[in-house]
């Protein structure tokens, strides 16, 4: 996507809501092109699982696959508006530590099922 298209994505954290760790509370998108990318998994180009029983290797493969999918339509991670991640269990995800989020504690306050 061109630099002009990147300008059409505005990420906002209203001061009244505080700054959340790792994401924006509001995203405004202006433009006429929407691309949906279906679930990316830890399979390589040959259909083989990468990093069997190794979360970090599997996650790296998933994001490599996502990057390939984005590049196939002329985009980068900077163009992402929403990313949904599904995990079998919350306890194996180093991303939660990196973001400083303890989902096991949050699930007691929110209707989440860890």
BELMOKA-V976949 format. One record per residue. N is the residue number from 1. RES is the residue in one letter. BURIAL is 1 if it has 9 or more other ideal C-beta (glycine too) atoms within 8 Angstrom, else 0. Layout:
N/RES/BURIAL, N/RES/BURIAL
This chain:
1/X/0, 2/X/0, 3/X/0, 4/X/0, 5/X/1, 6/X/1, 7/X/0, 8/X/1, 9/X/1, 10/X/0, 11/X/0, 12/X/1, 13/X/1, 14/X/0, 15/X/0, 16/X/0, 17/X/0, 18/X/0, 19/X/0, 20/X/1, 21/X/0, 22/X/0, 23/X/0, 24/X/0, 25/X/0, 26/X/0, 27/X/1, 28/X/0, 29/X/0, 30/X/0, 31/X/0, 32/X/0, 33/X/0, 34/X/0, 35/X/0, 36/X/0, 37/X/0, 38/X/0, 39/X/0, 40/X/1, 41/X/0, 42/X/1, 43/X/1, 44/X/0, 45/X/0, 46/X/0, 47/X/0, 48/X/0, 49/X/0, 50/X/1, 51/X/1, 52/X/0, 53/X/0, 54/X/0, 55/X/1, 56/X/0, 57/X/1, 58/X/1, 59/X/1, 60/X/1, 61/X/1, 62/X/1, 63/X/1, 64/X/0, 65/X/1, 66/X/1, 67/X/1, 68/X/0, 69/X/1, 70/X/1, 71/X/1, 72/X/0, 73/X/0, 74/X/0, 75/X/0, 76/X/0, 77/X/0, 78/X/0, 79/X/1, 80/X/0, 81/X/0, 82/X/0, 83/X/0, 84/X/0, 85/X/0, 86/X/0, 87/X/0, 88/X/0, 89/X/0, 90/X/1, 91/X/0, 92/X/0, 93/X/1, 94/X/0, 95/X/0, 96/X/1, 97/X/0, 98/X/0, 99/X/0, 100/X/0, 101/X/0, 102/X/0, 103/X/1, 104/X/1, 105/X/0, 106/X/1, 107/X/1, 108/X/0, 109/X/0, 110/X/0, 111/X/0, 112/X/0, 113/X/0, 114/X/0
